[in-house]
Amino acid sequence: MRHRRFLIPVAVVLVVALGVGLYLFQPWRLLTVRETHDALLVPQSTGQSTSPSTAPSVPSSAPAPVAETAREVAAGEWRSLEHATTGKASLIKLPGGAHSVQFASLDTSDGPDLYVYLSPHPSSSPEKTFGQGFTSLGKLKGNRGDQVYEIPSDVDVSTIRSVVIWCKRFSAGFAVASLEQA
C-alpha cells in the first residue's frame, strides 16, 4: 500500500512530463516531409541555352517590345545552422517595383515552429543575431521544394542582407542565405 502512494504520483508526473516533451519537441517532425511546389517567379536556369537556329526571328525593322519582367536582384545558397539545408534563396524584383523572396529546391529538416525571416545581418553573422531586428514573412510553407514569399511594401529591401529559416519555439536558426545586392 505504501509503495502505491509513491508510485501513482511519480507515474502521473512522468506521463505529464512526457506529454509536454512530445508537444514541445515534436520528434516525429524529424521523419516528416512537407513538400511545396509554388511556381517560381524567376525560373532557375537548367544550364541549357537556346541556339540561334531555334530562336524566333524578329524582323529588324520591328521595334523590340520592352516588357518588364520579374528579375533576380540577389541570391545565395543556404548555409546550414542547426539543421543541414540545401537549395537557393533569391530576392526577386517584380514588375511595378514590389519584391518577393523565392526558395528553389529547398531541402531542410521539418520543425515544430519554423518561420521565414528577412535579416539586416550578413549571412556570415553568428546564429543568435538572426533572431534580432528581423522582418517575418510568416510560417515556412514546407521543408522541401520551391516556395515564394511576398515582401510587404513597407519593407526597405535595401536593408535586407540575408533570409533565415528560424525556429521560434527554440530561438534557433535552421539555415541562412545571403541576399546582399550587388
N, C-alpha and C positions, 0 to 999 in steps of 0.2 A: 504494500500500500504506500509506503514511504517513497519508493522509487517512482511510482506512478505520479505522485505530486511533483516530482522533479522533472520527469521526462516529458510530460504534457506541455508545460510552459517552454521548455527547450525546443521541442518539436514545432510549436507554434512560431517561435522566434526564427527558427531555421527556415520554415516554409515562407514566412513573410520576407525574410532576407533574400531567399532565392527568387521570389516573385519580383521584388524591387530590382534585384540584379539583372534579371532577364528583361525587365522593362527598360532599364537604363542602357544596358549594353547591346541588347538585341543581337546576340551572337549568330543567329541564323542568317543575318544580313551578309555575313562573310560568304555565304553559299548562294545568295540570290543574285539575280541579274534583272535590272530594269532597263530595257533597251528602248532607245528613242530614235526616230527617223524623221526629224524635221528636214524640210527642203533647205539646203544651204543657199545663202544669198549670193555668195561667190563660190561657184563650184571649185573643188580642188583639182589642180592640173594632174593629168594622168601621165605626163611625160611625152604624149604624142602631139605632134604638130600637124597642122593642115598643110598639105603640099600645095604649091601654087596651081597645079593642074586640077585640083578638086575644089579650089576656092571659087565662089561665084564671081563672075566677071561683072564689072560695073563700067558702063560707058564713061570714057574720060571726060566727056562734056557735061555729064550729070554731076551736080554738086553732091558730095558725100553727106548723107544725113548725120547730124550730130545728135545722138541720143544719149541722155545722161543715164548711166547705169550704176549699179552698186559696185563699189571697189574696195579692195583691202587696203587699209592705210597703215596697219601694224599687225604683226603676227609673231607668235612664239610657240615653241614646243613646251610641253608640260615638264616641270621639274618636280619630281616626287618629294613629298614632305613626309607625312605619316604613312602613306599608302602608295604602292607602285602605281604610276599613272602614265599613260602614253596618249599621243594624239596631238592635235594642233589647235590653238586658240587664235582667233583673228578679230581685230577691230574693223568693222565694215562701215564705210560712209555710204548712206543711201541717197538716192535722188531726192532733192529737196533739202538736204542738209542734216537729216536725222542720222543716228548711229545705232548699230547693234553689235553684239558680240556673238560669234559663232564658234562652236566646237566641232571639229571634223575628226571622225574616228576616235572619239574619246573612249578610253578603257581604263577604269579605276575600280576600286572596291565599292560595294554598296555600303551605306552607313545609315544610322538612325535619324540624322537631323542635318542633312547636307544642304548648303546654300552656295550661291554664286555671288562673289563679292568683287567689285572693282576697287583696286587699291591705288593710293597715291605713292606707294612704296615700290622700289625696284624689285624685280623677282629674285635678286640675289640677297635680299634682306633676311634677317632671322625670322623664323616662323611666327613668333609671338607678335611681331609688328603688324601682321596681316589682319589681326583682329581689332585694329585701331584705325579710325579715320576712313573707313570704307563706305562704299555705296552698295547696298544689297540689291541684287536683281531678282531675288526670290529663291525658291527651292530649286535644287538641281533636279532636272526632269528625269534623268536616268543616269546610270553609271556606265552605259555603253552606247555608242552610236553618235549620230550627228544631232546637234541642237542649236537653236538660235534664241537669244535673249535681247529684247528691246531695251535700249538705254533711255531712261527718261529724259525729256527735252531740257530739264533744268540742270542736268549734269554737265559740267565743263569737261569735255573729253580731253582737253589739253593737259589736264592734271592726272589722267589715268596712266599708270606706269605698269600695272600688271592686273591679271584676273586670277582669282583664287577660288578653289573649291574648299569650303570651310565647314567643319562640323561644329554647330552652335552648342550642342549638348556638352561637348567635352573641350570647347575652345581650342580646337586643333585643326591645322591645315592638312588637307589631303594632298593638294598639289597647287602649284603656281606656274603661270606662264607670263612671259614678258609681253606687254602691249605698247612698248615705247615707240613713238612715232619718229620717223627719220627726219 
